[in-house]
Amino acid sequence: MLTATLRAMIAHKLRLVLTTASIALGVAFLAGTLVLTDTMGLAFEQLFGKVSAGTDAVVRTHAPYTATDGVSTSRAPIPAAVLTDIDQVDGVRHAEGSVTGYALLTDNDGRAVLTNGGAPTMGYNMPADEDLRGDVDLLSGTAPDAPNEVAIDATSAEDHDIAIGSTIKVLFQGPTREFTVVGTVGFGGEKNLGGTTSAYFDTKTAQKVLGTPGYFDTIGVSAVDGVSQAELAKRLSAVVPQGAEAVTGETVAQENSDAVQKDLKIVGILFMIFAGIALFVGSFIIWNTFTMIVTQRSREIALLRAIGGTRRQVLRSLMIEAVMLGVAASAIGVVLGMGVAKALTTLMDLVGFTLPSTSLQLEPRTIWVSLLVGTLVTVVAALVPARRATKVLPVEALRESTPGAEKPSKRRAVIGLAIIGAGAAGILAALYGGADMRIFGVGLLALIVGVMVALPLAVRPLAALIATPLKLRGLPGELAKQNALRNPRRTSSTAAALMIGLTLVVSMGVFASSLKASFGDVISDQTNADLFLSSSSAQGPGFSPSVIAAAKGVDGVDKVSAGGWGQAHFNGGNTSYSAVDPATAEEVMNLEVSQGSVADLGKDGVMVSRSTATAEGWKLGSVVPAEFAVSGKHRLHVVAIYDGKGWISDNYVISLAEQNAFAGPQLVASGLVTLVAGADKAAVQQAISAALADHPDAKVLDQKGFEKEASGFIGQLLTFVTVMLLLAVLIALLGIVNTLALSVFERTRELGLLRAVGMTRAQVRAMVRWESVVISLIGALSGAALGIGIGLALSQALKDEGIKAIAIPAPQIALYVALAAVAGILAAVGPARSAAKVDVLRAVVTD
Amino acid sequence: MSVITNTPQISTASAARAEGLSKFYGTGDAAIPALDNVTVALAEGQFTAIMGPSGSGKSTLLHMLAGLDRPSSGEVYLGDTEITSLGDKALTLLRRDRIGFIFQSFNLLPTMTAAENIVLPIRIAGRKPDDHWVASIVETVGLTGRLSHRPSELSGGQQQRVAAARALASKPQIVFADEPTGALDSKSGAELLGFLRKAVTELGQTVVMVTHDPTAASYADRVIFLADGHVVDEMHAASADEVLDYMKHLGA
């Protein structure tokens, strides 16, 4: 039985290759993702381990909540005087304060040294003690030792030709200052710290420009020989003041590494989703293949049954085939996964997220998870066709079966339509009936599943529609349509794989273009601004408040209103908040304040969105508990309730002054500029631009430019997602090749007959080609329709979050559909060639 | 059934002929001849049957004459066209436009109706069928009322009659039939043969049929006997018994 199975597998090489490839690609993505996350995790762990290598213990203030809450921890500073007490502790070799903060380097021409993808630009103090520096090494020059000296990371120095001895400006939250570059710094063999820029100052200078004189962020301590980290931390705990703690250096390194890995986890989950989609699409091909195997072997199976083989034996033989296929394909997938990991690293490098280099990590977990998942998907996808095979009646062995048209069952229609109806009802209930958003998610899923179930019913009308222009192609076109209709179930499961890919790509496209359109609407509806100040790099953290002052001084400018952003705990939950300038906010924004006034956002006031106020039953004067990492708990009072979400989409809004008080000095996220009546916008923009020459961290844009910049990010994200989803589309195309190859194989006699009565090879090729186009267009059109629907539903669902406009990117969708047709033609090349090669005599000779 | 009335004058022109036709399977010393230096001419407007025991090469001869297979040596002429040197495309077009086929089984496309199957070669050529002509053929073979049926809804005999109608619909120069009654019961077989006979007699169609059934052969004007890849004899207007006797003599 096993040899029979093996022999059958080898006999159909193309089918074997295609099915293997479809599973292997999905598994490769899964394995690649696992390899990549392991590699990234290890790389950062090593990096943080190295950087903090010489620090045995750290003294710092308590944070009310830690990085694992999803908020990057910032802590209240610790007074420098604590250092004196620490030095007294037995076992301390050396202790030094450390200061970290925002510092933006500029190049020789005064332009900002920007990072990619919003990586932070950081400043640090350089510890005088070499051990406390850890693996922060001077690669050239000397360490900063004077108020006007700076050492910068080697990448910034190399990329921007900043030589040692040159003078550059460095921007801070406070005033900009000039420094002489005295050295370049590396990090345990890397030239930068995970894509960030770094500036090192002597401790006194760092306190002044990055923090507060007389205070440190943390204090690093190294132990004398023979004192363990734990022991040191324990001894230090005895002397640290109220509200502070002493922890081991390892703990801090672990915390830092955990924080980064938490961020990386999101990337990992994203990739994992794509891997899941790829595997799901791949399972359709497995399903199809096993259905075909069963059909082809029905006589063989029936014969086996007739001579006494039990149903279980037949099932077992097919399952063995599925397991062998699954294991082999998954193993290939794991190997390919290393390549995928490499490619993803390159891709992330291209978008500016450079990973610290370390060799790719293939953990045993990656191997067994990949093998297990790949095999499981294969076996599950093969199970239903295999079970059907066991129902083959022995009498069928005698019947010569020509694959004729098969009508989709009524039961399938009823079930499919019922699922679609339930899904649509769930979506509508969530959108308009106030039902839970979880029902929306379930509804979307049901809609997709329902369409997949009912797709065979749509095959006939869709094929008729698609084939209308094919009539012009004469008989080959018509036969192509008939062939595609012959087995609607097979056609639809082949097309469904493509449909899923297209559904996802198109729904993302609709969502993104609605987002873009809404952004334009939001800017013109929710703000009265004529010009916009924004961070120099598209996803930068913001700019110094001094930019606002500089813009205010320009002739023709009426108001400049700064806006900030942050994360904190409000009403018990971690959430983002906005910060505005209460004096000008209502003049530059349409906040639609229904109760209270933004101007009252002074001390301990908060403005909340109407939806939150309604949900929580808050009125003016209600108390909103808040907790900030730096300053701890606050009791805020509702002073205004607003409705005009869009420009601001947070549920909690405080004043900039409050933000500074609660969260420490902050960068400004954006600035809205209005002009005095009669001022020439272009001239003022130019004037502001000139005024910002000394502020390379910000730029001024008109509405169009601002829209473009903000939506540019959306476009980038969309491109990324689309590229990832193309993998699923690629697998779907393999499925089309697979199905066509089988169809050609099944119809050998028919093809021979057609050739005998005068169909030319070119006509045969055209026939197969058009069949492929019909199948791929069925997938593409149904996918486009479903994708538009889902995209619209998603946009509608996020209406409250500021997606107010709906836009369908018709040319883009049309392009996808056209590409699917072209892909169909390409998929048909091989099968068409083998169809044209069919031996005429095979059909006419009865053996 | 040996009485043949109104036999048209055998014209001097041949509809198809083979000259020195050989076909070997395998190569070198192991080569087995299926046809060995066969020369035969098939007259226009005649019903010719090719007979012989299994392995005599009769089907191979038909395939060569119909341009479905290529000989190892020798030449085949269809009318005045030498077809063995034609390329695949030219040969395909020749089959489409000048030859009609009836095979033993699997003559029809399962997805098409009887009517669509009948005009298949014409549609492949992208031409419009001659409706009048097609209607008269359909009537002759007795398929009126069955035209919208698919092959799976037709009996074996009806399917073969559809095939016969298709073979004639494009007014070919010659119709080749390869064991057309091989899978039919005797009544259905007789109907089909009667129709072929009628096509020759009344329409002047040239028909060449391979068969191993003496009764089928008795419908033909001329019976050519093949054995071991050679033409061994021929008969004119022979009865089924005469053919059977001769076949016994051949040792079939």
Contacts between the chains, C-beta under 8 A, distances in Angstrom:
chain1	res1	chain2	res2	distance
A	402	B	106	8.0
A	402	B	110	5.3
A	402	B	152	7.9
A	403	B	110	7.9
A	404	B	110	5.1
A	404	B	111	7.6
A	404	B	150	8.0
A	404	B	152	5.9
A	405	B	111	6.7
A	474	B	123	7.3
A	474	B	126	5.1
A	475	B	120	7.8
A	475	B	123	4.6
A	475	B	124	5.3
A	475	B	126	7.4
A	479	B	109	7.7
A	479	B	111	7.5
A	482	B	111	4.3
A	482	B	112	7.3
A	483	B	111	7.0
A	485	B	111	7.9
A	486	B	111	6.1
A	749	B	106	5.3
A	750	B	106	7.9
A	750	B	109	6.0
A	750	B	110	7.5
A	753	B	103	7.6
A	753	B	106	6.6
A	753	B	107	7.0
A	753	B	108	7.9
A	753	B	109	7.0
A	754	B	109	7.4
A	754	B	120	8.0
A	754	B	124	7.5
A	755	B	92	6.8
A	756	B	68	6.2
A	756	B	95	6.5
A	756	B	101	5.8
A	756	B	103	7.7
A	757	B	95	6.8
A	757	B	96	6.6
A	757	B	101	5.9
A	757	B	120	6.1
A	757	B	121	4.7
A	757	B	124	7.0
A	757	B	166	7.4
A	758	B	92	5.8
A	758	B	93	6.7
A	758	B	95	4.9
A	758	B	96	2.1
A	758	B	97	7.0
A	758	B	121	4.9
A	758	B	124	5.3
A	758	B	125	6.8
A	759	B	92	7.1
A	759	B	96	7.5
A	759	B	124	5.1
A	760	B	89	5.7
A	760	B	92	4.9
A	760	B	93	7.0
A	761	B	88	6.5
A	761	B	89	7.2
A	761	B	92	7.4
A	762	B	89	7.9
A	763	B	124	6.7
A	840	B	68	5.2
A	840	B	69	7.8
A	841	B	63	6.4
A	841	B	68	6.0
A	841	B	69	5.9
A	843	B	103	7.7
A	843	B	106	6.7
A	844	B	63	7.6
A	844	B	68	6.5
A	844	B	101	7.6
A	844	B	103	4.8
A	844	B	178	6.3
A	845	B	59	7.3
A	846	B	103	7.7
A	846	B	104	5.0
A	846	B	105	5.5
A	846	B	106	7.5
A	846	B	179	7.8
A	846	B	182	7.5
A	846	B	183	7.9
